[in-house]
Amino acid sequence: MVDDIVGQKAITTTMGEFRNIAILALAAAAALIPCVYFAGLLSGYLVQSIVLDLRNRLNAHILRLPLRFFHRNRSGDMLSRVTNDVQLSERSVTFVFEDLFKHPIYMIGALYVAFSATWRLSLILIVLLPLVVIPLTRLGIKIRKKRTRSLETLSNVTDHMVQTYSGIKVIKAFHTHEEEMRKFETQNLSFFRKMMSVIRKKLLGVCIVTFFNAFAVALFVIIGGYMAVQNLLTVGELGSFIVALAFVKSPMKDLTRAYTGFQESMSGFERVFNMLDIPEEAPDDPAAVEITSVDAGIEYRDVTFAYDTNPVLSDVGFRAAAGETIAVVGRSGAGKSTLLDLLCRFYDDYRGEILVNGVELRMIKRKSLLRETAVVAQETFLFNSSILDNIRYGKPGATVDEVVEAAKTANIHAFIETLDNGYETNVGERGVRLSGGQRQRIAIARAILKKPKILILDEATSSLDTESERLVQGAINNLLSGGTSGPARITFVIAHRLSTVKNADRIVVLDNGRIVESGRHDELLASPTGTYHLLYNELQ
């Protein structure tokens, strides 16, 4: 047709035929629109489904990681991976479902037209393609590395925000908000610079393709013009090839943008899968059993444990009988909390044995063990929900009456009744709307409601006033040491305030990870040179 026009031959097509072509084009567009819509909808659904599943898997995996992992890593980094990294990885999924198929098909179609016009020039084009493909490939690798570094910086920014907002009371108390703003701005500027480096690399890829396209057009005009002069191809064939070359340029640019974007987003995928590769908590042994009581007691046999290379416990051994209350005392860093962390299976890499009901702890199913265990920690954590939900967190099916009874035992019911919304009162993030003592008593009520066989009170009364401490301690001892309340339980109490452990059945005294004394309060106090006696005098 081009040759016909160039050769000034008459066009025999009538206006009616042109009108029919226009109608067919409109009909094709009308049919194509819903296809494009539903194809895009399907593609979007597939992409978002994969991202949804990836984020769910990552969050579930993090929750199943060992406690030791959380001691070594920053919460801001984990948050950044679940949000920023997963969001960035969406681009690589989009590339697979959309760009990977669309742009290459356009290029193949354009190359087909070019080969149809002149195979000689098309072969030259194929030979020249590596000149743009090779540098783009290398550029993509650099983009991925630079984007990974920017994500690491972004995780630092996120972590700084988490720490700042969590510690806002301290920041305001010390009036250090300007210093914190400067720290944030410094980290944010570092992220900005790294992102600008990524953007420059991506634009370099576009420039390479743009230059290649311009160079290719100029080259083929010269070569094609020479071949036309030599009658090796017609002017129409050359024109068709140049038009086809123009069609190659557009998808090549789009594919370049998609490829550099894909490499950028793959850095997010890498960080996500690096997290997924971290081993989860060791699964239960296939022969592991469940426990329903602690009638046979709990026994530590020559237990030794270290955090990495730092020894914490050494050859610890003692026995707690059913119904007993065991107090664990010692100076800070003596290993008190770690001793009972092992009982919760927070760490399984100890030497020696811990027997519960005559069964080695690691041979008990973790879910079964923790179902029968309740912990009230020194640092009370409450969820941003109602008081009712917080108390029955360990027993979601508990009735309101059961919750109220637990609250009364923990000496918090009267306070709750003074609130406008009562048990439906939202406590705020981490219980910020309550005092320290109120938070602690809600945590104690949560443990009481669970009616555990093993109760661990880690400095649980440290935030209570004297009167509340007396009432709560008496109620806990009466309810959870056995008696009329049901099956016997074993209670472990960790306390710096020795007045809270006087009535314990036995006191275990730790010093530098070893048990140095064991006995009742009066017995230990009778030894004037003993560690317990010295501690008692120091704390009076």
C-alpha positions in Angstrom: 0.0 0.0 0.0 2.8 2.4 0.8 4.4 1.6 -2.5 1.1 2.3 -4.2 0.9 5.7 -2.5 4.5 6.6 -3.2 4.0 5.4 -6.8 1.0 7.7 -7.1 -1.3 4.8 -8.1 -5.0 5.4 -7.8 -6.9 4.2 -4.7 -9.9 2.3 -5.6 -11.5 2.0 -2.1 -14.9 3.8 -1.8 -16.1 6.0 1.1 -18.6 3.3 2.0 -15.8 0.8 2.6 -14.0 3.4 4.8 -17.2 3.9 6.8 -17.5 0.1 7.3 -14.0 -0.1 8.5 -14.7 2.7 11.0 -17.8 0.9 12.3 -15.9 -2.3 12.7 -13.2 -0.4 14.6 -15.8 1.0 17.0 -17.4 -2.5 17.4 -14.0 -4.0 18.2 -13.4 -1.3 20.8 -16.8 -1.9 22.4 -16.0 -5.6 22.6 -12.5 -4.9 23.9 -13.4 -2.6 26.7 -15.1 -5.2 29.0 -12.3 -7.6 28.2 -9.7 -5.1 29.3 -11.7 -4.3 32.4 -12.2 -7.9 33.5 -8.6 -8.9 32.6 -7.4 -6.0 34.7 -9.7 -7.0 37.5 -8.5 -10.6 37.4 -4.9 -9.5 37.3 -5.4 -7.2 40.3 -7.2 -9.9 42.2 -4.4 -12.4 41.7 -1.8 -9.8 42.6 -3.6 -8.7 45.8 -4.4 -12.3 46.8 -0.7 -13.1 46.6 0.3 -10.1 48.6 -2.5 -10.8 51.1 -1.2 -14.4 51.6 2.4 -13.2 51.8 1.7 -10.7 54.5 -0.4 -13.3 56.5 2.4 -15.9 56.1 5.1 -13.4 57.2 3.1 -12.3 60.3 2.3 -15.8 61.3 5.9 -16.8 60.8 7.2 -13.9 63.0 4.7 -14.9 65.8 6.2 -18.5 65.7 9.8 -17.4 66.0 11.7 -18.1 69.2 11.7 -15.5 71.9 15.5 -15.2 71.5 14.9 -13.7 68.0 12.8 -10.8 69.5 15.6 -10.1 71.9 18.1 -9.7 69.1 16.0 -7.8 66.6 14.2 -4.5 66.5 10.4 -4.3 66.4 10.6 -1.5 63.8 12.5 -3.7 61.4 9.9 -6.5 61.7 7.1 -3.9 61.2 8.8 -2.5 58.2 9.1 -6.0 56.6 5.4 -6.8 57.1 4.3 -3.4 55.7 6.9 -1.7 53.5 8.7 -4.7 52.1 5.5 -6.7 51.3 4.0 -3.6 49.7 7.1 -3.1 47.5 7.1 -6.8 46.5 3.7 -6.2 45.0 5.4 -4.6 42.0 7.3 -7.7 41.2 4.1 -9.8 41.3 2.4 -7.2 39.0 5.4 -7.6 36.6 4.9 -11.3 36.4 1.1 -11.1 35.8 1.0 -8.1 33.5 4.3 -6.6 32.1 6.0 -9.9 31.6 3.4 -11.0 29.1 2.1 -7.7 27.7 5.2 -5.9 26.6 7.1 -8.8 25.1 4.0 -9.7 23.0 3.9 -6.1 21.7 7.6 -6.3 20.9 7.2 -9.7 19.1 4.4 -8.3 17.1 6.4 -5.2 16.1 9.4 -7.4 15.2 7.1 -9.6 13.0 6.0 -6.5 11.1 9.7 -5.5 10.7 10.6 -8.9 9.4 7.7 -8.8 7.0 9.0 -5.5 5.6 12.7 -6.5 5.3 14.4 -9.4 6.9 17.9 -7.9 6.3 17.4 -4.8 8.4 15.5 -6.9 11.0 18.5 -9.2 11.4 20.7 -6.2 12.0 18.2 -5.0 14.7 18.4 -8.4 16.4 22.2 -8.2 16.4 22.1 -4.8 18.0 19.7 -5.7 20.8 22.4 -7.0 23.2 23.9 -3.5 23.2 20.9 -2.4 25.3 20.0 -5.7 27.0 23.4 -6.3 28.7 23.8 -2.8 30.3 20.2 -2.9 31.4 20.7 -6.3 33.1 23.7 -5.0 35.0 21.9 -1.9 35.9 19.0 -3.9 37.3 21.3 -5.7 39.7 22.7 -2.4 41.0 19.1 -1.1 41.4 18.2 -4.1 43.5 21.2 -3.7 45.8 20.7 0.0 46.3 17.0 -0.6 47.0 17.8 -3.2 49.6 20.0 -0.7 51.4 17.2 1.9 51.2 14.8 -0.6 52.8 17.3 -1.2 55.6 17.4 2.5 56.2 13.6 2.7 56.1 13.4 0.0 58.7 15.6 2.2 60.9 13.2 5.1 60.4 10.3 2.9 61.3 12.1 1.6 64.4 12.9 5.1 65.5 9.2 6.1 65.2 8.1 3.0 67.2 10.6 3.9 70.0 9.7 7.6 69.9 5.9 7.1 70.2 6.3 4.3 72.8 8.5 6.5 74.9 6.7 9.8 74.4 6.2 10.3 78.1 9.9 10.1 78.8 10.7 12.3 75.8 8.3 15.0 77.1 9.5 14.6 80.7 13.1 15.3 79.6 12.0 17.8 76.9 14.1 16.1 74.3 11.6 16.2 71.4 13.9 18.5 69.4 16.8 16.0 69.7 14.4 13.2 68.6 13.2 15.2 65.7 16.8 15.8 64.6 17.6 12.0 64.9 14.5 11.3 62.8 15.3 13.9 60.2 18.9 12.5 59.9 17.6 9.0 59.3 14.9 10.2 57.0 17.4 12.2 55.0 19.6 9.1 54.6 16.6 7.2 53.2 15.9 10.1 50.8 19.4 10.1 49.5 19.4 6.3 49.0 16.0 6.6 47.2 17.4 9.3 44.9 20.3 7.0 44.1 17.8 4.3 43.1 15.8 6.9 41.0 18.9 8.0 39.2 19.7 4.4 38.2 16.2 3.8 37.0 16.3 7.0 34.9 19.7 5.9 33.5 18.0 2.8 32.2 15.3 4.9 30.4 18.1 7.1 28.9 20.0 4.0 27.6 16.8 2.8 25.9 16.0 6.3 24.5 19.5 6.7 23.1 19.4 3.2 21.6 16.1 3.9 19.9 17.3 7.2 18.4 20.6 5.6 17.4 18.7 2.7 15.8 16.4 5.0 13.8 19.3 7.1 12.5 21.4 3.9 11.7 18.5 2.2 9.8 17.6 5.4 7.9 21.2 5.5 6.6 21.5 1.8 5.9 18.0 1.5 4.5 18.5 4.6 2.3 21.7 3.1 0.9 19.9 -0.2 0.3 17.0 1.6 -1.4 19.4 3.5 -3.6 21.0 0.2 -4.6 17.5 -1.3 -5.3 18.0 -3.9 -2.5 14.7 -2.9 -1.0 11.9 -0.5 -2.0 11.0 2.8 -0.4 7.8 1.2 0.9 9.6 -1.6 2.6 11.9 0.9 4.3 9.0 3.0 5.4 7.2 -0.1 6.8 10.3 -1.1 8.7 10.8 2.4 10.2 7.1 2.4 11.3 7.6 -1.1 12.8 10.7 0.2 14.6 8.7 3.0 16.1 6.3 0.3 17.4 9.3 -1.5 19.0 10.4 1.7 20.8 7.3 2.1 23.0 7.1 -1.4 24.4 10.9 -1.4 24.8 10.7 1.7 27.0 7.8 0.2 29.0 9.6 -3.1 29.4 12.7 -1.2 30.7 10.6 0.7 33.3 8.9 -2.6 34.3 12.2 -4.4 34.5 13.9 -1.8 36.6 10.8 -1.6 38.8 10.9 -5.4 39.1 14.5 -5.4 40.2 13.6 -2.7 42.7 10.7 -4.6 44.1 12.7 -7.9 44.3 14.7 -6.3 47.1 11.5 -6.3 49.1 10.9 -9.9 48.2 14.4 -10.8 49.3 14.0 -9.2 52.7 10.6 -10.9 53.2 12.0 -14.3 52.3 15.1 -13.8 54.4 12.7 -13.4 57.3 10.7 -16.4 56.3 14.0 -18.5 56.2 14.6 -17.9 59.9 13.8 -21.2 61.7 10.7 -21.1 63.8 10.4 -22.5 67.3 11.3 -26.2 67.3 8.2 -28.2 66.8 7.0 -30.6 69.5 8.6 -34.0 69.6 6.3 -36.6 67.8 6.2 -38.5 71.1 5.3 -35.4 73.2 2.4 -35.7 75.6 -0.2 -33.4 77.1 -0.5 -32.6 80.8 -3.6 -32.1 82.8 -2.2 -31.8 86.3 0.9 -31.2 88.3 0.2 -33.7 91.1 3.7 -35.2 90.7 5.3 -31.8 91.1 8.0 -29.9 89.2 11.7 -30.7 89.4 14.8 -29.0 88.1 17.7 -31.4 87.7 21.2 -29.9 87.1 19.8 -27.2 84.8 22.4 -25.1 83.0 21.6 -22.3 80.6 23.3 -19.4 78.8 22.3 -16.6 76.5 24.7 -17.1 73.6 28.0 -17.3 75.5 26.8 -15.6 78.6 26.1 -18.2 81.4 22.9 -17.4 83.4 22.1 -20.6 85.3 24.5 -23.3 86.4 23.6 -26.7 87.8 20.3 -25.6 89.3 18.3 -28.2 91.0 15.2 -28.1 93.3 11.7 -29.7 93.5 8.3 -28.1 93.9 5.5 -30.3 95.2 1.9 -29.9 94.2 0.2 -27.2 96.2 3.4 -25.5 97.1 4.3 -21.8 96.7 8.0 -21.5 95.8 9.6 -18.0 96.2 12.7 -17.3 94.1 14.8 -14.4 95.4 18.2 -12.9 94.6 19.9 -9.8 93.4 19.2 -8.3 89.9 20.8 -10.5 87.3 20.9 -13.6 89.5 18.8 -15.6 86.9 15.4 -15.5 88.7 13.2 -14.7 85.6 15.3 -16.9 83.3 14.7 -19.8 85.7 11.0 -19.6 85.1 11.2 -18.6 81.5 12.6 -22.1 80.9 9.5 -23.5 82.6 7.4 -21.8 80.0 9.5 -23.3 77.2 10.6 -19.9 76.0 14.0 -21.5 75.6 14.6 -25.2 75.0 18.4 -25.2 74.6 19.2 -25.8 78.3 21.3 -28.6 79.7 19.9 -30.9 82.3 16.2 -31.8 82.9 13.1 -30.0 84.0 10.4 -32.5 84.9 6.7 -31.6 85.1 4.5 -34.4 86.5 7.5 -36.7 85.9 7.8 -35.8 82.2 10.7 -33.9 80.7 9.6 -30.5 79.8 10.6 -30.8 76.1 8.5 -33.9 75.8 5.3 -32.0 76.8 3.3 -30.3 74.0 4.0 -26.6 74.2 0.3 -25.7 73.8 -0.7 -28.1 76.5 1.9 -26.8 78.9 1.0 -23.1 78.3 -2.7 -23.9 78.6 -2.0 -24.9 82.2 0.3 -21.9 82.9 -0.3 -18.3 83.7 2.3 -15.6 84.0 2.0 -12.2 85.6 5.1 -10.3 84.6 6.8 -7.3 86.2 6.2 -5.2 83.0 2.5 -5.6 82.6 1.2 -5.5 79.0 -2.5 -4.7 78.3 -4.0 -4.6 74.8 -5.8 -1.6 73.4 -9.2 -3.0 74.2 -11.7 -3.2 77.0 -11.0 -4.2 80.6 -13.3 -7.2 80.0 -11.3 -8.4 76.9 -8.0 -7.9 78.7 -9.0 -10.0 81.8 -10.4 -12.9 79.7 -7.5 -12.8 77.2 -6.3 -16.2 78.4 -9.8 -17.6 78.6 -11.9 -16.0 75.8 -15.0 -18.1 76.6 -15.3 -16.9 80.2 -18.6 -15.4 81.3 -18.9 -11.9 82.7 -19.6 -13.4 86.2 -16.3 -15.3 86.1 -14.5 -12.1 85.0 -16.1 -10.2 87.8 -15.2 -12.8 90.4 -11.5 -12.8 89.2 -11.5 -9.0 89.4 -12.8 -9.1 92.9 -10.1 -11.5 93.9 -7.5 -9.2 92.4 -8.9 -6.2 94.2 -9.7 -4.3 91.0 -13.5 -4.8 90.8 -14.4 -1.8 93.0 -12.3 0.5 90.9 -13.8 -0.8 87.6 -17.3 -0.1 89.0 -16.4 3.6 89.4 -15.7 3.9 85.6 -18.5 5.3 83.4 -18.3 2.2 81.0 -17.3 -0.3 83.7 -15.8 -3.4 82.3 -16.2 -2.1 78.7 -13.8 0.8 79.4 -11.0 0.9 76.8 -7.6 0.9 78.6 -5.7 2.5 75.7 -2.5 1.3 74.1 -0.5 -0.7 76.6 -3.1 0.3 79.3 -1.9 3.9 79.2 -5.2 5.2 80.7 -4.6 3.2 83.9 -2.1 3.5 86.7 0.7 1.0 87.1 -1.1 -0.6 90.1 -4.4 -0.8 88.2 -2.7 -2.4 85.2 -1.0 -5.0 87.5 -4.2 -6.0 89.2 -5.9 -6.5 85.9 -3.0 -8.7 84.8 -3.4 -10.7 88.1 -7.2 -11.0 87.5 -6.3 -12.4 84.0 -4.1 -15.0 85.6 -6.7 -15.9 88.3 -9.5 -16.3 85.7 -7.4 -18.9 83.8 -7.2 -21.1 86.9 -3.8 -22.5 85.9 -2.0 -25.5 87.3 1.3 -23.5 87.2 1.2 -19.8 88.2 4.3 -17.6 87.8 4.3 -14.2 89.5 7.3 -12.3 88.3 7.5 -9.2 90.6 3.7 -9.2 90.2 3.0 -7.2 93.3 5.7 -4.6 92.8 3.3 -1.9 91.5 0.7 -2.3 94.3 0.3 -0.2 97.3 0.6 -1.9 100.7 -3.1 -2.5 101.3 -3.8 -3.8 97.8 -0.7 -6.0 98.0 -2.0 -7.6 101.3 -5.4 -8.3 99.9 -4.2 -9.6 96.5 -1.5 -11.7 98.0 -3.9 -13.3 100.4 -6.5 -14.0 97.7 -3.9 -15.5 95.3 -2.5 -17.8 98.0 -6.0 -19.0 99.1 -7.2 -19.6 95.5 -4.2 -21.0 93.8 -2.4 -23.1 96.4 -5.1 -25.8 96.3 -7.6 -26.2 99.2 -11.2 -25.7 98.3 -10.6 -24.0 95.0 -9.9 -27.3 93.1 -6.9 -29.3 92.0 -3.5 -28.4 93.6 -1.4 -25.8 91.9 2.2 -24.8 92.0 2.9 -21.1 92.4 6.3 -19.5 91.8 6.8 -16.0 93.2 9.7 -13.8 92.1 10.2 -10.7 94.3 12.7 -8.1 95.4 10.4 -7.1 98.2 11.0 -10.0 100.6 7.9 -9.1 102.6 5.9 -10.7 99.7 7.6 -14.1 100.1 7.5 -14.6 103.9 4.6 -17.1 103.7 6.1 -19.2 100.8 6.4 -22.9 101.5 10.0 -22.6 100.4 12.4 -19.9 99.3 15.1 -20.6 96.7 17.9 -18.1 96.9 19.9 -17.5 93.6 23.3 -15.9 93.4 25.2 -15.7 90.0 23.0 -18.4 88.5 23.4 -20.9 91.3 21.2 -21.9 94.2 23.0 -20.9 97.3 20.2 -21.4 99.9 16.8 -23.0 100.1 14.3 -23.2 103.0 11.6 -21.3 104.8 11.8 -17.6 105.7 12.5 -18.2 109.4 15.1 -20.9 108.7 17.0 -18.7 106.2 16.8 -15.6 108.4 18.3 -17.6 111.2 21.6 -17.8 109.4 23.3 -14.4 109.9 26.0 -14.9 107.2 23.6 -16.3 104.6 22.7 -14.6 101.4 19.0 -14.4 102.2 19.8 -12.8 105.6 22.0 -10.2 103.9 19.3 -9.5 101.2 16.6 -9.2 103.9 18.7 -6.6 105.8 19.5 -4.7 102.6 15.9 -4.4 101.7 14.5 -3.4 105.1 
